[in-house]
Amino acid sequence: MDFLAVLAKSSCSLNVRFYDKFILHMMLPIGCLLVIVLAYFIAKTCCIKKDEKKKQEKVKETASKAIILITLLIYPGLSTKIFTMFKCKTIDGIPGSLLVEDYDQECYKGEHITYMIVGAVFLCLYVLGIPLMMFLLLWHNKKHLHDESSPKHHLIKRALGGMYTQYEPAYWWFEIFLLMNKTMMCGKQRRK
């Protein structure tokens, strides 16, 4: 989902600072969410009559699935990009440490401090917030997840099923565990 990297490899030469790429990458989930919400409202108002409740529920379920899918797809990339903001390296002969992604930037000075604060905000919002929201959604609906006699079971299964149906009922939370595992793998730095 890093469209700037694709443009950089094309014939056009595009030079974008790491900090600018970072901010654009952090706006990606918000842009995706806005597109899905816009598509949902357009489908609901223009394509479906108000008395067609089943079709309205279907559109709602599809929007929910799309949000979950996009979130799961972009989560590792977001985590990686956020962790790179904090990855600095000391090079022999050069005083201080430099940002690994952009050796023109000195770490812990000037603009880098500002972006470290921004990175910490996005770390809380995305890296911690996404798994927390997924856990709360599943935990709140836990009694409906596998209980086929529940009136909300089919609705919950269609909307959130991608996060729990592949696991046994006792392990309804396992997708969140996998997400956190991906986060730890993205955040691990190699030591030499």
GIUR-V765052 format. One record per backbone hydrogen bond with DSSP energy under -0.5 kcal/mol. NH is the residue of the N-H (numbers start at 1). CO is the residue of the C=O. E is the energy in kcal/mol with one decimal. If there is no record, write none. Layout:
# GIUR-V765052
((NH;CO;E) (NH;CO;E))
This chain:
# GIUR-V765052
((3;1;-1.4) (5;2;-0.7) (6;2;-1.0) (7;3;-1.9) (8;4;-2.1) (9;5;-1.2) (10;6;-0.6) (10;7;-0.7) (14;12;-0.7) (15;13;-0.5) (16;14;-0.7) (21;17;-2.3) (22;18;-2.6) (23;19;-2.1) (24;20;-2.4) (25;21;-2.6) (26;22;-2.1) (27;23;-1.3) (28;24;-0.6) (28;25;-0.7) (31;27;-2.6) (32;28;-2.6) (33;29;-2.6) (34;30;-2.4) (35;31;-2.1) (36;32;-2.4) (37;33;-2.6) (38;34;-2.6) (39;35;-2.6) (40;36;-2.4) (41;37;-2.4) (42;38;-2.4) (43;39;-2.7) (44;40;-2.5) (45;41;-2.4) (46;42;-2.7) (47;42;-0.7) (47;43;-1.1) (48;43;-0.7) (52;49;-1.5) (53;51;-1.3) (56;52;-1.9) (57;53;-2.4) (58;54;-2.2) (59;55;-2.3) (60;56;-2.0) (61;57;-2.6) (62;58;-2.4) (63;59;-2.3) (64;60;-2.2) (65;61;-2.6) (66;62;-2.4) (67;63;-2.3) (68;64;-2.2) (69;65;-2.8) (70;66;-2.6) (71;67;-2.3) (72;68;-2.6) (73;69;-2.1) (74;70;-2.4) (75;71;-1.5) (76;72;-0.5) (78;74;-2.3) (79;75;-2.5) (80;76;-2.5) (81;77;-2.5) (82;78;-2.5) (83;79;-2.5) (84;80;-1.9) (85;81;-0.7) (85;82;-0.9) (86;83;-1.2) (87;84;-0.9) (88;86;-0.9) (89;98;-2.7) (91;89;-0.5) (91;96;-0.5) (94;91;-2.1) (95;93;-0.5) (98;89;-3.0) (99;102;-0.6) (99;105;-2.5) (100;87;-2.3) (102;99;-0.9) (105;102;-2.2) (106;104;-0.5) (107;97;-2.7) (109;106;-0.7) (112;109;-1.7) (113;110;-0.7) (114;110;-1.1) (115;111;-2.3) (116;112;-2.1) (117;113;-1.8) (118;114;-2.1) (119;115;-2.7) (120;116;-2.3) (121;117;-2.0) (122;118;-2.3) (123;119;-2.2) (124;120;-2.0) (125;121;-2.6) (126;122;-3.1) (127;122;-0.9) (128;123;-1.9) (129;124;-1.1) (130;126;-1.9) (132;128;-1.7) (133;129;-2.7) (134;130;-2.4) (135;131;-2.6) (136;132;-2.7) (137;133;-2.4) (138;134;-2.3) (139;135;-3.2) (140;136;-2.6) (141;137;-1.3) (142;139;-1.1) (144;141;-1.7) (145;141;-1.0) (145;142;-0.6) (146;142;-0.6) (148;146;-1.1) (150;147;-1.6) (153;150;-1.1) (156;152;-2.8) (157;153;-3.0) (158;154;-2.1) (159;155;-2.0) (160;156;-3.3) (161;157;-1.4) (163;160;-2.5) (164;161;-1.3) (165;161;-2.4) (167;164;-1.8) (171;168;-2.3) (172;169;-1.1) (174;171;-1.9) (175;163;-0.5) (176;173;-1.1) (177;173;-1.2) (178;174;-2.3) (179;175;-2.1) (180;176;-2.4) (181;177;-2.1) (182;178;-2.4) (183;179;-1.9) (184;180;-2.3) (185;181;-2.2) (186;182;-2.3) (187;183;-2.1) (188;184;-1.0))
